[in-house]
C-alpha cells in the first residue's frame, strides 16, 4: 500500500528577506533578546524565544520603529513564526532591508578628494 498524501507548498503574501539582527522582545512579563532571522511586511521568524504558545501576543522592538505587537503562529524548538498585528509600512520595511538585511548593498561612499594628501 502506498501513501499518496502530499504536502502543498505554503503560499506566502510576500517573499521573506533574510536578517541576522538581534532585537528586543517582550514575552509576557519577560524581556529578552532574540535573533530576527527573516521578515516580510506581515511577519517575522525569530530564534531564541523560550516556550511561546500558539496565538500568544508578543512585542517586538525593531530598529527605528515603535514597539510592534505580533502573534505566535507556529513554534519549533526555539524558533517561532510571528504575524504582525499591523503590517509594516512599505517605507519602514525598505529601510530595514537597506540597513540590516543579509546581502544588502553597502551605502555608496563619496568619491575621494583628489586634492587631499595623506599625512
JOURJO-V255424 format. One record per backbone hydrogen bond with DSSP energy under -1.0 kcal/mol. CO is the residue of the C=O (numbers start at 1). NH is the residue of the N-H. E is the energy in kcal/mol with one decimal. If there is no record, write none. Layout:
BEGIN
CO;NH;E + CO;NH;E
END
This chain:
BEGIN
17;39;-1.8 + 18;102;-2.7 + 21;36;-3.4 + 23;34;-2.9 + 24;61;-2.6 + 25;32;-2.7 + 26;59;-2.3 + 27;30;-1.8 + 30;27;-3.5 + 32;25;-2.6 + 34;23;-2.7 + 35;47;-2.0 + 36;21;-1.7 + 37;19;-3.1 + 38;45;-2.6 + 39;17;-2.3 + 41;88;-2.8 + 42;84;-2.4 + 43;40;-2.8 + 44;82;-3.5 + 45;37;-2.9 + 45;38;-1.2 + 46;80;-2.6 + 47;35;-2.7 + 53;56;-2.1 + 56;72;-2.3 + 58;70;-2.6 + 59;26;-2.8 + 60;68;-2.9 + 62;65;-1.9 + 68;60;-3.0 + 69;85;-2.7 + 70;58;-2.9 + 71;83;-2.2 + 72;55;-3.6 + 74;81;-2.2 + 76;79;-2.4 + 78;48;-3.0 + 79;76;-2.8 + 80;46;-2.5 + 81;73;-3.3 + 81;74;-1.2 + 82;44;-1.4 + 83;71;-2.5 + 89;93;-2.6 + 90;94;-2.6 + 91;95;-1.9 + 92;96;-2.2 + 93;97;-2.3 + 94;98;-2.7 + 95;99;-2.6 + 96;100;-2.6 + 97;101;-1.4 + 101;104;-1.4 + 113;116;-1.5
END
